[in-house]
């Protein structure tokens, strides 16, 4: 029987892909747009409702009658901790307050958080488990963790699931794409110890499938899941996966030493702060880039949800590169 699914953050990379993913075929999809969001073409059958996260009455109308909510909305860069909380904590709290008041029978609320909330792993094989104590290393990660804590405050009233993705790539992404753009020129610039570093990275279509699976699973109620790659990547893996798609032969690899990365991050971030702007490169981002093991364990999602990432690195990179070439980005 068809259900009504409300998705926030539908204008972002993951949200746009989710609206067209076959896992939601046959459902009634409703998207939550902020009042200031521009009008965009929507897939057939998708209903847009407008509500600001500081407008409880509008939020109440948005959540009424829906069966499940997938909360993707958030910010990845902000000028300070207060601004991060405005994007990653306040919306969680006000949306769940609206659910408690206007839709107490909601079947599931899925908060899409981040591996940054958990922090890096101490080793690169098993990775961070959901039961490990979180230790975020950046303002972004701390705000995502506070968003999780805000959601958990409603766990007695709302059926809640938290999902933590690692780095996400695929058609529509502009962040990880920068790595492939470098490789297309025969260069790879990394920060810290590139030979030791390992990281989880998941294709957007695998992630969407995992999020929807968590939203529908009875076993997922009250649980947190890493929806992540089945095994960690190395930089050699990235190069090997990209070579057939991009056709390069040799790669000039440059690993920037930690002191230089910290100096650049502090200088660029400081300049942006003086101008009152958010910067994608700052001291926090430098700390994130220098971590050796951004790896999360896939074990709980496999055992409880039956989820395993199905798109191989070669296939995932090929689809990303093909999209980027069509868009004139490569």
N, C-alpha and C positions, 0 to 999 in steps of 0.2 A: 504494500500500500504506500502510495507516494507521501512523503513528508515535506514539511516546509523547513528549509534550512536558511538561517540568516548568517551572512558573512560580512564581517567588517574588514577593512583594509583591502577591498577588492580592486583598488586602483594600483596596488603595488605589484611587484614582480610575481610573488607567489599567488596573490589573489587573482590576478588576471589569468594565470594559468589554471587555477582551480575552477573558474567559471566555465572553462571549456573542456574540463577533464571528464572522461567517460564515467568516472566513479559517481558523478552526480546526475547522470542521465536519468530522466524519469522523475526527478525530485522537483518540487516547487522551490526555486531559489530566489531569495530576497537579499539585496545588498544594502548595507548601511553606508550612506554617504554623508559627509559633513556638509553643512549649508553652503560653504564656500567652495566646495569641490566643483570643478567644471563638468559640464555635461559630456559624457562619453558614450559612444555606441555600446550597447549591451547585447550579449547573445540573446537569441530569441527565447522568450519566456521568462527572462530575468526581470524582476521588479526592483526598482530603486526606491528607497525611502530615505529621506533626509532628516538628520538629527545631530545636533552637536553633543559632545560628551558632557557638556555642562548644562544641558537642557533636559531635566528629568522627565518632563511631560512628553516631549518628542521621543525620547528614548523608550518611554513606556509604550507609546503607540507602535514603535518599531519592533518591539519584542513580543507584543501581543500575538498569540495564535501560532507562534513558531514552535517547532518540535526540537530543533537543535540549533545551537549557535557556535560558529567557529570564529574566534576573535584573532584576526591576523594583524589588526592595526597597531602601529607603533612607530617609533623613530629610531634610527641607527646613528644619527649624529645630532648633537645639540650643544649649545654654548656652555652649559653648566649642569650640575646635578638636578637643580630645580626644573630646568627645561626638559631633561630626560624624564623626570617623574611626571611632568605634565603630559608627555606622550606615551609613557609606558606603565604608569601606575594609576593615575586618575581615571583614564578611560575604562580600565578593568573594574575599578571600584564602582563607578557610576553605572556602568552597564549591568553589573550584577545586582546593584540596588534596584534597578528597573526590573530585572527578572524577578527578584524576590517580591516586589510589589505587584507586578502586572502579569507575571507568567510563572507562578509557583510550581506548575506541573511540567516545566521544561524537562525534556528527557536527558539532555546533556549540554553542558557548556565546555567547549574545548578552548583553552588558552594556549596559543602558540607562543612559547617563550623562546629561549635560546640556550645553546651550550655555554654561552658567555655567562649565564646566571650561575652555572655550576662551577665554572672556572676550568683551567687546564688540568690535564692528568699528570700524575707523577711518573708515568711510564707510557710507552707508545704501542703496547700490544693490546691489552684488555681495555684500557681507557677508563674514563669516569663512569661510575655506576650511579643510578638514580638514588641509591641509598647513601652515597658518600656525602659528607658535609660540604655544602657549597662554599667556595672561596673565590668569588669573582675578582678580577684584577683590573677592572676599568669601571668608569662611571656608567657606561652603557650596561655592563654586566650587572652592576649593583642595582640599577633601576629595573632590569628585567627580573632580578630576584625579588625586589620589593613588589613588583607586579604579581609574581607568584604568591607571595605572602598575602597580598591584598585579596587575591582570589580564594586562597585557603581559608580566609576568615568567613567565607560564605559556604564552606563545605557542608555545614550542618543543614543548610536549606536548599542547596543547589547541587545536582549531580555534576561533578567537576572532573575534568581530565586535563593534565598539563602535558604538553609536547615540547621537547627541546631539540630543535634541529641544529646540526653543525653548519658549516659553510654550505651554501646552496648555489648550484650553478644550473645552467640550461638555457634554452631559448627565452629571451626576454631579460636576462641578467646583464647588468652593466658593471658589476664589481669584479667577480672572478674572471669575467671576459678580459679584463686588463692583462691578466697573465697570458692568455692566448694571443692577445695583440702584441705583447712583447715577443713571444715565441715566433710569431709570424715574421718578425724582423731578425730572428736568430739570436735573441738576447733573453736572458732570464735573470732579473735582479731580485734577490731575496734578502731577508733581514735575519741576522743571527747565524746559527749553525745549521745550514741547509742540509748537510749530510745526516745530521742526527734527527732533524725535525720529522714528525709524522702528524697527520691530521685527518680527521674524518671529513668527508665531503659527499653530499648527496645530490642526485639529479632532481630537479624540481618535480618531475612527474612521479618519481618514487615517493618524494615527500608528501605530495598531495594525496597519493593513494594511502600512505600511512596515517595522515591526519584524519581522513574520512573513515578509515578502518577504526581508529581510536574513538571517533565520534559515535560510531554505531555499536561498538562492542560493549556488552554488559560487563565483561571482565575489567574494562578500563575505568569504570566509575571509581573515583577517589584515588586514581593512580597517576604517576608521572612516568613518561616514556621518552627515551632517546629514540627518535626516528632518524636513523643514521645509516651510514654505509656499513656493509657487512664486514669490511676490513679497512684498516687505515691506509692512506695514501702517503707516498714519499714524493719528493720533488722529481726523482727519477721516474716514478709512475706517471706524473703529469706530463713530463717530456715524452715518454713512450706512447701515451695515449694520444697526444696532440700531433705527433710526427706524421702519421698517415693522413690525417685530416688537413694539416697545414703544408705538408710537403717540404719542410726544412731538412737540411742535412746535418749541419753543425749548429751548436748553441754555445754562445759565449755566456758563461755563468758567472755572475758577480754576487758575492755574499757580503753585504754591508756589515761591518762590525757593530756590536751592541752600543759602544759609546757614541758612534756617529749617528746611529738610528735615534738614540735618546736625545742627542743634541738637536737633530733636525726636527723631531717631534715637538720638543720643548720650544724651539724657536718659532716654528710655524704656528703651533697652537697658541703661543703667547701673543703673536702678532694678531691672530684672528680674535683673541679675547679682547685685546685693546680696541679693536674695531667693533666689538659687540656681535661678532659673527661666529657661527659654528664652522669647524674645520674638520675635514675627513682625516687629516694628519695632525696629531697632537701627542702629548706625552702619553696619554692613555692608550692611544692606538699603537704607539711605539712599543709599549709594554706588551700589548697583545701580540704584535708581530714577532716579538723576540721569544715567545714561549716555544718550548721544544715539542710539546705534545698536546695539541688541541684534538684529542681523541676521546670519543664516547663509546661506551659498550652497547652493542645491539642486542644483548642477551635477553633482557626482560621483554622487549617488544617481540622477539622471536618466540619466546616461551609462552607469553600470555596472549598475544594478538596473532601469532603466526606470521608476523611481518618480517620480510627480508628484502633488502634492496635488490631489484631485478635488472637494472640497467647497468651494463658493464662500463668501466671507464672509457674504453674505446668508442662504444656506441654513444655514450653520453656526450663526450667531447665532440664527436662527429656531428651530432644533431645541433650542438651549440654553435660550432663553426659554420655549419650550413646556414643556420639562421642569421648569424652575424654577417656572412657574405651577402645574403639576400638584402639585408638592411644597409649594406654599404659600410659596415663597421670593421670589416677586415678586407 
